[in-house]
Amino acid sequence: MTAAVAADLAARGLAVFPLPPGGRRPAGPWRTRCLTDPERVRKLWRDGDNIGVGCRASRVVGLDLDVEDDGQAVLADLAARLRQPWPDTLTVATPSGGRHLYFAAPDGSTIGSFSGARSPLGPGIDVRGPGLRSGGYLIGPGSVVGGIPYAIVRDEPVRPLPRWIADRLQHHPGRKTV
């Protein structure tokens, strides 16, 4: 089953790599194992492997809206303050009840990965970006952790990162990005 989901993600333009079954962390170097050809994914993928999505290879920025600090409310409040709509893009529910929002990275931008209090978007919003050198990754839909799947809840194309979000995430001298 995960082979078909991984191939579908590759067909959407996302670069996928295998994660150990039930796991969140790659076993070994993952950046060189990202696949974007759906046929190759179908041939090489082992059913049961979880799915990683490489942000640099995919040229995507992922917003990880955590439950703990209510990342969804933090992003909604930021959007409301700036009079911007909730971003409409591919959205995945996480086992904890959070959400991963996938966006196409702006051309020529450098957006790194940020977690916790370092996030320029506020508490509860982790960012996984293409970065300067290596970039981050997201656990993709179809993965299962603790018996609970990551599942697509908004089946939309990956949309461009809204300018009001991108402006807060651009690389600035002195800000550490991966």
N, C-alpha and C positions, 0 to 999 in steps of 0.2 A: 504494500500500500504506500509506504513512504517513497518508494521509487517513483511511483506515478505522480505524487505530489511534488517531489523534487524536480521531475521533468517539467511539470506545469510551471513551476516557479522559474526554471531556466527559460521556458518559452515566453515568459513575461519579461525577460531581460535581466533576471536576477542571477548572480553567480552563486552557486550552491556548493557546499562541501559536506562530507559526512561527519556526524558527531556520533560517539558511541551510543548504542541503544540505551535509552533512559537518561542519557547524560546531557550536560550543558557545556562541558569544556572539551575542546578538541584533543584528540590523542595525537600529539606530534604537530609538526608544522602544517597549518591549514591553508595559509595564503597561496601556496603553490598548487593546492588541490582544488581550487575553485573551478567549477564547470559551468559553462553557459550554453552548451549544445544539448538540447533535450534528448536527442538520440544517444549521445554519449552517456548522459546521465542514466537513461534506461538500461544501457548495457553494463555500466560499471557499478551502479548503486546496489547495495545489499539491503534487501527488505528488512525493516526493523531498525536500521540506522536512523538516528535523528538527523535533522537538517540544520545546517548553519548557512547563513547568508552573509557573504563577505561584502562589507560596505564599500571598500575601495574598488574591488573588481566589478561591483554592480553600479558604482557611481550613485549610491543612495545614502541618504541620511535617515536614520531610524530614531524616532522618539519613543522612549520606553516610559510610559506613564505608569508609575508605581502606585500600588494601593496604599502603602504605608503612609506616605505624605500626601495622598490624594492628588496625584499628578494630573488626573483628568480635570479636577476642579481648578487646579492651578493654571492649566492651559486655557480652560474656559474663561477664567477671570482675566487672564492676560489678553485674550481675544476680545473680550467685552470692553476692557479699558481702552484698547486700541481701535475699537469699533470694526473688528474684523470677523468674518464668519469662521465657524469651526472648520478646520481643514478636511476636505473630502478626498480621501485617498485610500489605498489598500490598508486595511486595519485588521490586526490579529489579536485575539484574546489570549492572554497568558494564563497558565494554571492558577496563579495567585488572584486572578480577577482584574489584572492590569490590562493595558493595551500597548501594542507596538504599532506605530504609524510609520508607513514607508513613504519616502519622498525622493524624487530625483534631485540630486545635488546640482546647484547652479553651476554653469560653466565658469571655469576660472576661479572658483572659490576654494578656500581651504577651511574645511569644517572638521574639527577633531571630535574626540569622544570625551564626554564629561559625565561624572557621576556625583550624586549627592549634592552637597552644599556648593560644589564647584560649578554646577550647571547654570549657565547664563539665563535659562528660562525659568528657573525657580526650583524650589524643593519638590521632590517627587517626579521630576522629569530628567531621566538620564538620556544622554545623546550618544548615538553611535554613528560616527561619520567616516568619510574616506580618509581624513587626516592628511598629514604632511608626508609621511613615509609608509605607514603600514595599514592604518585604519582599524576599525572595530568590526564586530559582527553581531548579528541578531540570531536568536534561535527561531527557525522558521516554522510556519504552520505545517502540521502533519507530525511534528515532534511530540513526544510524550514524556513528561517528567512527573514522577510520583504518581503514575497512573492517570494523569490528567493531560489532555492534549492541548497544544497550541492550535487554535482554530481561526480561520478567516471569519470575521463577523461583518466586514464591509468589503465586498468583492468588487473593488473598483480598480481601475488602472493606477499605477504609481504616478502620482501627479507631481509637478514641480514644487519644490519647497517654497512656501509662501514667503514673499519678501520680508514681511514683518517678523517672521521667525529667522530667516537667513541673516538679517541685519544683526541679530543678537548672537549669532553663532559664528560669524566670520572670524578667522584667525586674526588676533591682534598681537603685536610684539609683547613678549613677556607672559602671554597666556600659553600654558603648556598644552600642546595637542599631540595626539599619537599618530 
